[in-house]
């Protein structure tokens, strides 16, 4: 029999021996009946890491990490709720579960739906009849689309003429309903007016067949002048004053160049006249907006506004702008010199900040650097904090994203000062000479 002190040492040693035996035999825990291989098989994401690399595996069960942002959860620690997908800048209208929106349909009717629960067809229910679109239309994402002969927000009003007569009155000369520029209600076209000033609709006519935008040299970007200020617009066609010619009265007769030669000189290496940033007259470009020295060059090819972020910071304060491109200081990189080459995070900490709820880094469309996603430069249109946005959704005009007068932020144009419109195509700043 061993002395008491020796017995006190013996049991821990015996447990240590037991652990060693368990390890050699492949068992994962003294009280676990699974082998290590069986345990890890239960904890492993198919074709991936143990517990999504967000926890530890104990006897086939994942014990998930707790971070400052919150706790991971799910059988394989695959879920978290602090980075749910957003819609219109807001987290989903339902509840966020494992990074996905779960819509609130307490009555089980499925009227609230959509990837972000953004559609609520309860908005289509008529208060009196309690029917969707009063039974005279179909509801899509909270809006009623009425059958022929009915109108109103919920298709509650009936037209006093036949559907055939309605279609006849709304059909434009080219055979389209309201020229595809308006909505037909009981035989009358309501044209989609794209001029936010409301002074005069750019689109008008009984069937919306007239589009005044066709009379503007660069649609409403630089002035309110039609036909370059040298003619009258007649239902989308320019009648030029004496001494001027061209589709939009942009070319003076006094110019020794032909309209084609003038346009070619203004085009330069761009596909657009004056790089889409100026007005061409007799082979000479006048860059716009007036007095803004950030837009310059023989063909207005340099636009130093491209070096600014939405807050107006040039190259993030870490570089200089040269003809619309940032030249970064040592230790910084990125289109706007926004990324520092130094990083005080571990790779695991950095990765956790770049992962979406499904465990994908930067939506699979970029790389992670110091907790921030750097989206693929080969796909210029990919953007967003997690490379989740597609800037091809941004409105285009004259072939330029945001008409060259703003930046695209997750599919929406954020315009620079003085510009307005869905595509930043409308100049509302001071009048130019």
C-alpha positions in Angstrom: 0.0 0.0 0.0 1.3 3.4 -1.0 1.8 6.3 1.5 -1.0 9.0 1.4 1.1 11.5 -0.4 2.1 8.9 -3.0 -1.6 7.9 -3.4 -2.5 11.5 -4.0 0.0 11.6 -6.9 -1.0 8.2 -8.2 -4.6 9.0 -9.3 -3.7 12.0 -11.4 -0.9 10.0 -13.0 -3.3 7.2 -13.7 -5.7 9.6 -15.4 -2.8 10.9 -17.5 -2.0 7.4 -18.6 -5.7 6.9 -19.4 -5.7 10.0 -21.6 -2.6 8.8 -23.4 -4.2 5.4 -24.0 -7.4 7.1 -25.3 -5.3 9.3 -27.6 -3.4 6.3 -29.0 -6.7 4.5 -29.5 -8.3 7.4 -31.4 -11.0 8.2 -28.8 -11.8 11.9 -28.6 -12.7 12.4 -25.0 -12.6 10.1 -21.8 -16.5 10.0 -21.6 -17.0 9.9 -25.4 -17.9 6.7 -27.1 -16.9 8.0 -30.6 -13.5 7.7 -32.1 -11.8 11.0 -33.1 -12.5 10.3 -36.8 -16.2 9.7 -36.1 -16.4 12.8 -33.9 -14.8 15.0 -36.5 -16.9 13.6 -39.3 -20.0 14.8 -37.4 -18.5 18.3 -36.8 -17.1 18.8 -40.3 -18.8 21.0 -42.9 -19.1 18.9 -46.0 -15.8 19.3 -47.8 -14.9 22.0 -45.4 -13.5 22.8 -41.9 -14.4 21.6 -38.5 -17.3 23.6 -37.0 -17.0 26.1 -39.9 -13.7 27.1 -38.3 -15.8 29.0 -35.7 -15.7 26.6 -32.8 -14.3 23.4 -31.4 -15.5 19.8 -31.7 -16.3 17.8 -28.6 -17.5 14.2 -29.1 -19.3 15.1 -32.4 -20.8 18.3 -31.1 -19.6 21.8 -32.1 -19.0 24.2 -29.2 -19.3 27.6 -31.0 -17.3 30.7 -30.4 -18.6 33.9 -28.8 -17.1 37.1 -30.3 -17.6 40.8 -29.6 -20.2 40.9 -32.4 -22.2 38.0 -31.0 -22.4 34.2 -30.8 -22.1 31.8 -33.7 -24.7 29.0 -33.6 -26.1 26.1 -35.6 -25.1 22.4 -35.7 -21.8 23.4 -37.4 -21.5 27.0 -36.1 -22.6 28.1 -39.6 -25.0 30.8 -38.4 -24.8 34.3 -37.0 -27.3 37.2 -37.0 -25.2 40.3 -36.9 -24.7 40.6 -40.7 -28.0 39.8 -42.2 -28.5 40.9 -45.8 -30.0 44.4 -46.2 -32.6 46.0 -48.4 -32.8 49.7 -49.0 -30.2 50.2 -46.3 -32.2 48.3 -43.7 -32.0 44.9 -42.3 -34.8 42.7 -43.5 -38.4 43.5 -42.7 -38.8 40.2 -41.0 -36.5 38.5 -38.5 -32.9 37.6 -39.3 -32.1 33.9 -38.9 -28.7 32.6 -39.8 -28.1 35.6 -42.1 -31.4 35.1 -44.0 -34.7 36.9 -43.7 -37.7 35.0 -42.3 -40.9 36.8 -43.2 -43.6 37.4 -40.6 -46.7 35.5 -41.9 -48.6 35.0 -38.6 -51.8 34.1 -40.5 -50.0 31.7 -42.8 -51.2 33.4 -45.9 -47.7 34.0 -47.4 -48.6 37.6 -48.3 -45.2 38.9 -46.9 -42.4 37.6 -49.0 -39.2 38.4 -50.9 -35.5 37.9 -50.3 -35.6 40.8 -47.8 -39.3 40.4 -46.9 -39.7 43.7 -48.8 -43.0 42.7 -50.5 -46.2 43.0 -48.5 -49.3 42.0 -50.6 -51.5 43.0 -47.7 -51.2 46.5 -49.2 -53.4 45.2 -52.1 -56.4 44.1 -50.0 -59.4 46.4 -50.5 -60.9 47.5 -47.2 -64.5 47.1 -48.3 -64.4 43.8 -50.2 -61.4 42.4 -48.4 -60.3 41.0 -51.7 -56.9 41.4 -53.3 -57.1 44.2 -55.9 -60.9 44.0 -55.5 -60.9 40.9 -57.6 -60.1 42.9 -60.8 -56.3 42.6 -60.9 -53.2 40.9 -59.6 -50.9 42.0 -56.8 -47.2 42.0 -57.2 -45.0 43.1 -54.3 -47.7 45.3 -52.8 -48.9 46.9 -56.0 -52.1 46.2 -58.0 -51.9 45.6 -61.7 -55.5 46.0 -63.0 -57.3 44.1 -65.6 -58.4 46.0 -68.7 -61.3 48.3 -67.9 -60.4 48.8 -64.3 -58.1 51.3 -62.5 -57.3 52.7 -59.1 -54.8 51.8 -56.4 -56.7 48.6 -55.7 -58.5 48.3 -59.1 -61.7 49.6 -57.5 -62.9 51.8 -60.3 -64.4 50.7 -63.6 -63.8 52.6 -66.8 -66.9 53.8 -68.8 -65.5 52.6 -72.2 -64.7 49.2 -73.5 -61.2 47.6 -73.1 -60.9 47.6 -76.9 -61.6 51.4 -77.0 -59.1 52.0 -74.2 -56.3 50.2 -76.0 -57.1 52.0 -79.3 -56.9 55.4 -77.6 -53.6 54.7 -75.8 -51.8 53.1 -78.8 -49.1 55.3 -80.2 -48.2 55.7 -83.9 -45.5 53.0 -83.5 -48.0 50.5 -82.1 -46.9 50.7 -78.5 -49.1 51.4 -75.5 -48.3 55.0 -74.5 -45.1 54.7 -76.5 -43.7 52.6 -73.6 -43.3 55.8 -71.7 -46.5 56.0 -69.7 -49.5 54.3 -68.1 -52.8 53.9 -69.8 -55.8 54.6 -67.6 -59.3 54.4 -69.2 -58.0 55.5 -72.6 -55.7 58.3 -71.4 -51.9 58.1 -71.1 -50.2 59.4 -68.0 -46.6 60.0 -69.2 -43.6 59.2 -67.0 -42.2 62.7 -66.4 -38.5 62.3 -65.8 -37.9 66.0 -65.1 -37.8 66.4 -61.3 -38.3 70.2 -61.5 -41.9 69.6 -62.7 -41.9 72.7 -64.8 -42.6 70.8 -68.0 -42.7 67.2 -68.8 -39.9 65.9 -71.0 -42.3 63.3 -72.2 -45.7 64.4 -73.5 -48.3 63.9 -76.2 -51.6 62.1 -76.3 -49.8 58.8 -76.4 -46.5 60.0 -74.9 -45.0 60.0 -78.3 -43.0 63.2 -77.8 -39.7 62.9 -76.0 -38.0 66.2 -75.5 -34.8 64.5 -74.3 -34.0 63.8 -77.9 -33.6 67.6 -78.4 -30.9 68.0 -75.8 -27.3 67.7 -76.7 -26.5 65.9 -73.5 -29.8 65.3 -71.8 -30.4 67.9 -69.2 -26.9 67.5 -67.8 -25.5 70.9 -68.5 -28.5 73.2 -69.2 -32.2 73.5 -69.8 -31.5 74.5 -73.4 -33.1 72.5 -76.1 -31.3 72.0 -79.4 -28.0 73.3 -78.0 -29.7 76.7 -77.5 -29.8 77.2 -81.3 -33.3 75.9 -82.2 -36.8 74.9 -81.2 -37.8 71.4 -80.1 -40.9 70.0 -81.9 -42.0 66.7 -80.4 -38.4 65.5 -80.0 -37.1 67.0 -83.2 -34.9 70.1 -83.5 -35.8 73.0 -85.9 -32.5 74.9 -86.0 -32.1 78.6 -86.2 -30.4 80.2 -89.2 -26.7 79.6 -89.2 -26.9 76.3 -87.3 -27.2 72.7 -88.4 -26.9 69.1 -87.0 -29.4 66.7 -85.4 -29.4 68.9 -82.3 -28.3 72.2 -83.8 -24.9 71.8 -82.4 -22.8 72.7 -85.5 -22.4 76.3 -86.8 -22.4 76.9 -90.6 -19.4 79.2 -90.0 -17.3 76.3 -88.9 -14.8 75.2 -91.6 -15.2 71.6 -90.4 -18.1 69.3 -91.4 -20.3 68.0 -88.6 -18.6 64.6 -88.9 -15.1 66.1 -88.7 -16.1 68.2 -85.7 -17.5 65.2 -83.9 -14.4 63.2 -84.6 -12.0 65.8 -83.2 -14.1 66.1 -80.1 -14.3 62.3 -79.6 -10.6 61.7 -79.2 -9.9 58.2 -77.8 -13.3 58.0 -76.1 -16.4 56.5 -77.5 -18.3 59.6 -76.5 -18.0 63.2 -77.7 -15.9 65.2 -75.2 -15.6 62.0 -73.1 -19.3 62.5 -72.2 -18.2 65.4 -70.0 -18.5 68.4 -72.3 -20.1 70.2 -75.2 -18.6 69.9 -78.7 -18.7 72.9 -81.0 -16.6 73.1 -84.2 -14.2 70.5 -83.0 -13.6 72.2 -79.6 -14.7 70.8 -76.3 -16.1 72.9 -73.5 -15.9 70.9 -70.3 -18.8 71.0 -67.7 -19.9 71.8 -65.1 -18.7 75.4 -65.6 -16.0 76.6 -63.5 -15.1 73.2 -62.1 -11.4 72.8 -62.7 -11.6 69.1 -61.8 -12.8 68.3 -65.3 -10.3 69.2 -67.9 -8.3 68.0 -70.9 -8.5 68.6 -74.7 -11.4 66.2 -74.9 -12.4 66.5 -71.2 -10.8 63.2 -70.6 -9.6 64.0 -67.1 -12.1 63.9 -64.3 -10.5 64.3 -60.9 -13.9 63.9 -59.2 -13.2 60.2 -59.8 -10.6 60.4 -57.0 -13.1 61.5 -54.4 -15.3 59.4 -52.2 -18.8 60.4 -51.3 -17.5 62.6 -48.4 -15.3 64.5 -50.9 -12.0 63.1 -49.6 -9.3 63.0 -52.3 -7.6 59.6 -52.5 -8.5 59.0 -48.9 -5.9 61.6 -47.8 -3.2 59.1 -48.7 -2.3 60.0 -52.3 -2.6 62.5 -55.1 -5.0 62.6 -58.0 -3.7 62.7 -61.6 -6.2 62.8 -64.4 -8.9 61.0 -62.4 -6.6 58.3 -61.0 -5.1 58.1 -57.5 -1.3 57.7 -57.0 -1.0 56.3 -53.5 1.7 57.1 -50.9 3.9 54.3 -49.7 2.0 51.9 -47.5 -1.4 52.5 -49.1 -3.2 50.9 -52.0 -6.7 50.7 -53.6 -8.6 52.7 -56.2 -9.0 55.5 -53.6 -5.9 54.7 -51.6 -8.2 53.4 -48.9 -6.3 50.3 -47.8 -3.3 50.3 -45.5 -0.7 47.6 -46.2 -0.1 47.3 -42.5 -2.5 45.1 -40.4 -2.6 44.5 -36.7 -5.1 41.7 -36.9 -4.5 37.9 -37.1 -5.7 36.2 -40.2 -8.5 34.6 -38.3 -9.7 38.0 -36.9 -9.5 39.5 -40.3 -11.4 36.6 -42.0 -14.2 36.7 -39.4 -15.0 40.4 -40.3 -15.1 39.6 -44.0 -17.3 36.5 -43.8 -21.0 36.6 -44.6 -23.4 34.6 -42.6 -23.0 31.5 -44.8 -19.2 31.5 -44.2 -18.3 32.9 -47.6 -15.5 35.4 -47.6 -16.4 38.6 -49.4 -19.3 36.9 -51.1 -16.8 34.9 -53.1 -16.0 38.0 -55.3 -13.0 39.4 -53.6 -10.2 39.0 -51.1 -10.0 39.9 -47.4 -7.3 42.3 -46.1 -7.3 43.4 -42.5 -11.0 42.8 -42.0 -12.0 44.6 -45.2 -13.1 43.2 -48.5 -11.2 44.1 -51.6 -13.4 43.3 -54.5 -12.2 41.8 -57.7 -10.7 44.5 -60.0 -11.5 42.3 -63.0 -15.2 42.7 -62.3 -15.4 46.5 -62.0 -19.1 46.5 -61.2 -18.7 44.4 -57.9 -18.8 46.7 -54.8 -20.0 46.9 -51.3 -18.5 46.2 -47.9 -18.7 42.5 -48.6 -18.6 42.7 -52.4 -22.3 41.9 -52.4 -23.4 44.7 -54.7 -23.6 44.9 -58.5 -23.1 48.4 -59.8 -24.4 47.4 -63.2 -27.8 48.1 -61.5 -26.8 51.8 -61.4 -28.7 53.9 -64.0 -26.6 54.8 -67.0 -26.8 57.6 -69.4 -24.6 58.3 -72.4 -22.9 55.0 -71.6 -21.4 56.3 -68.3 -22.2 55.0 -64.8 -24.1 57.7 -63.0 -23.4 59.8 -66.1 -19.9 60.5 -64.8 -21.4 62.9 -62.2 -21.5 60.7 -59.1 -20.4 57.4 -57.7 -22.3 54.2 -57.7 -23.0 52.9 -54.2 -24.4 49.4 -54.1 -26.5 49.9 -57.2 -27.6 53.4 -56.4 -26.1 56.7 -57.7 -24.8 59.1 -55.1 -24.5 62.4 -57.0 -21.9 65.1 -56.5 -23.0 68.5 -55.5 -25.1 70.3 -58.1 -26.3 67.1 -59.8 -29.6 65.2 -59.4 -31.6 62.4 -61.0 -31.4 58.6 -60.8 -28.4 58.7 -63.0 -27.0 62.0 -61.8 -27.8 63.4 -65.2 -29.5 66.6 -64.2 -27.6 69.8 -63.4 -29.3 71.8 -60.7 -26.3 73.9 -59.8 -25.6 77.5 -60.6 -26.2 78.8 -64.2 -23.3 78.7 -66.5 -22.2 81.4 -68.9 
